[in-house]
Amino acid sequence: MKSFLSRFAIALLVTSIAGVSAFAKTTKQSVKFNTNIKVNGTVVNKGVYDLKFDEETGELSIVKNDKVIARATATSAKRDRKARTLEVKSTGSGDDVQLISIAFSGSDRDVVVNGAQATR
């Protein structure tokens, strides 16, 4: 009986851990910025970066070589159709190009950057 309870407790623990990790979803994709771009005031120099969006926390991170270059809060908004490729939307020109939203390849949601100040 004691052995059965021990196995049951372990099975319950493993199931609960797997259930929690299933809810946390981070999407990641590489992007090449051809010009410098601002993420809520933080300048991200042109180059290749990883975009990471944590749906649970609503945080968008711009990462290069495992170093976070910029962070911003973002929301997820439903799209009319799935994105065929990574779509980056920005506004402005010259030295004042600002990131508005991204859509990860295959996603039916836009990640829209909120107006909060990004942190470095």
C-alpha positions in Angstrom: 0.0 0.0 0.0 2.8 2.4 0.9 4.5 1.7 -2.5 1.3 2.4 -4.4 0.8 5.7 -2.6 4.4 6.7 -3.3 4.0 5.9 -7.0 0.7 7.8 -7.1 2.2 10.9 -5.5 5.1 10.9 -8.0 2.7 10.5 -10.9 0.6 13.3 -9.6 3.6 15.6 -9.2 4.9 14.8 -12.7 1.4 15.5 -14.2 1.1 18.8 -12.4 4.5 20.0 -13.5 3.8 19.0 -17.1 0.5 20.9 -16.9 2.1 24.1 -15.7 4.8 24.0 -18.4 2.2 23.5 -21.1 0.6 26.9 -20.3 3.8 28.9 -20.5 4.5 29.5 -24.2 7.5 31.5 -25.5 7.7 32.1 -29.3 11.2 32.8 -30.8 12.3 33.7 -34.3 15.3 35.4 -35.9 15.0 38.7 -37.7 17.3 40.9 -39.6 16.7 44.7 -39.1 18.1 46.5 -42.2 18.1 49.8 -40.3 18.3 50.9 -36.7 14.9 50.6 -35.0 13.5 51.9 -31.7 11.6 49.7 -29.3 9.8 52.2 -27.1 12.8 54.5 -27.0 15.6 51.9 -26.9 17.6 51.9 -30.1 18.3 48.5 -31.6 21.1 48.8 -34.1 20.7 47.1 -37.6 21.6 43.5 -37.6 20.4 40.0 -36.8 18.5 39.4 -33.6 16.2 36.9 -31.9 12.7 38.0 -31.1 11.2 36.3 -28.1 7.6 36.7 -26.9 6.5 35.2 -23.6 2.7 35.0 -23.8 2.4 34.4 -20.0 4.2 37.6 -19.0 3.4 39.7 -22.2 7.1 40.5 -22.6 8.8 40.9 -26.0 12.6 40.6 -25.9 15.1 41.5 -28.6 18.1 39.3 -28.0 21.6 39.1 -29.6 24.2 36.5 -28.6 22.1 35.5 -25.5 22.1 39.2 -24.3 18.8 41.1 -24.0 19.1 44.3 -26.0 15.6 45.6 -25.4 12.4 44.5 -23.6 8.9 45.8 -24.0 5.5 44.8 -22.8 3.3 43.7 -25.6 -0.2 42.3 -26.2 -1.4 39.7 -28.6 -4.1 40.5 -31.1 -6.0 38.2 -33.5 -5.1 38.4 -37.2 -7.4 37.8 -40.2 -5.0 35.2 -41.5 -1.9 33.3 -40.5 1.4 35.0 -41.3 3.3 33.2 -44.0 6.6 34.6 -42.9 7.8 36.8 -40.0 6.1 40.2 -40.4 7.6 43.3 -38.8 5.6 46.5 -38.8 7.2 49.8 -38.0 6.5 53.5 -38.4 8.7 56.5 -39.1 11.7 57.1 -41.2 15.4 57.9 -41.0 16.7 57.8 -37.4 13.1 57.6 -36.0 11.9 54.2 -37.1 9.8 52.6 -34.3 8.7 49.0 -33.9 4.9 48.7 -33.9 4.2 44.9 -34.1 5.4 41.6 -35.2 3.7 38.4 -36.4 5.7 35.2 -36.1 5.7 32.9 -39.1 2.6 30.6 -39.0 0.9 32.6 -36.3 -2.6 33.9 -36.4 -1.8 36.6 -33.8 0.1 40.0 -33.9 2.4 40.9 -31.1 1.7 44.6 -30.6 4.2 46.6 -28.6 2.6 48.6 -25.8 3.4 52.3 -25.1 5.4 51.5 -22.0 9.1 52.4 -22.0 11.4 49.6 -23.0 14.3 48.6 -20.7 17.8 47.7 -21.7 
